[in-house]
Amino acid sequence: MDNSSKLLAAIEQHEAQAETYGNLQEERTEALDYYFGKPMGNEVEGRSQVVYRTVWDTVEWIKPQLSDIFTSGNEIVQFKPRSPDDVKAAEQESDYVSHVIQERNPWFEVFYTWMHDALIQKNGYVKAYWDDDFDVVTEKYQALTPDEFARLSQDQDIEIVEQTEDVLIDMVTGPPVVTISAKVQRKKPRNTVRIVNLAPENVRVDQNARSVSLQDPSVSFVQHMEFKTISQLRTEGFDVDDTLNDSGDGVGDWEEQLRDDYTPFRDRDTDSADPTMRRVKVRETWIRFDADGDGIAELRHVIVVGVTILLDEECECIPVVSLCPTPLAQRHYGLSVADAVMDLQKIQTALLRGSLDNQYLANNGRYGVDENNVNLDDMLDSRPGGIVRVNGQPGQNIFPLTHPTQGANMIPMMEYMERIGQKRTVYSI
């Protein structure tokens, strides 16, 4: 077995192990269900089915306060000088890195999403990388002189797509004038540091990881999956065919449907008329693997589509950062804010449903009736101003059943649950 086959086998083994990490997928699914207030599964027909949104309220209460702390101000990072001679350099480094984070990246949006994922899904992830891709834009030029067109043609960042020559004849001033019109495609390199969010359900981490930080030596495998078009892969510098296949990787489906069930945004199985716009599953992997046979595993950056390795190179670090609200000792996956208050949502939902059921009963109470003297259809049709036909005295044939109102007792209990939730999550602000 050659090195490529061994590398693929090692990646697939880590994928299979990461897929079976406890009940992570089920817990994440449950947290999203609670956040969106989906039915809890214990609803009773004819009774209140309202869901108290404790997880939503708690998460949305925390997010603005954390955002104000980490996104306001001009100095996002601060380098500390090691000696008096380093003071000026440290200040310049702090200013430059803060500029890159805030001005060249949508820092508020990145942090807001990063924090949102962590508060609900246990861990949030962002990736930092050097973006040396390029954007292709079309430009049109008209009435260029031959000298101007020559200078334009010397630009190495453009490709001339169309060009036409026009000859203008002025019968008064003299000889004809040649002008050139052209349509060109210009490559605009990005050449900057990018910070992007990674959906937690698309990130796999070594099951033996013992730290929230992915830079910990115990982390020997990190993988991020995303769908990219054939065109995107080519703009990233990969020489791929239109027929590149992403199947046959030996692993099952991920949690990718988890988020899409709430906000569907794609149908990856839809065939595109343009083969360059066909999506394939790209697995970007950082793995410790002994590629040179010296008995020491090196950290490698590997990009795989199906069983095709597009990139395999040694790297210095894993450029992915994890955020966790409540880290647990000796574990990568910690606890989310949703984990802290989901039980309170169950209790508050039960209290609210009971209070509403009690109020419904008070507004539409039950009655004892003499079925021989009371029209039961009239009694079942409860509406304001409705008439109930009775043979004899109504007071002798109909009497209301007493239903004590318990709503006043429910409110203090629900407020008490709110205070418990605030105590559990006060660390988050």
PyMOL commands that set and color helices and strands:
alter all, ss='L'
color gray80, all
select helices_A, chain A and resi 3-19+24-35+54-71+84-103+107-121+146-153+200-202+230-235+256-260+275-277+337-363+376-380+394-397+407-428
alter helices_A, ss='H'
color red, helices_A
select strands_A, chain A and resi 124-131+134-144+158-168+177-189+192-198+203-205+221-229+279-289+298-305+308-314+320-323+367-369+398-400
alter strands_A, ss='S'
color yellow, strands_A
deselect
rebuild
show_as cartoon
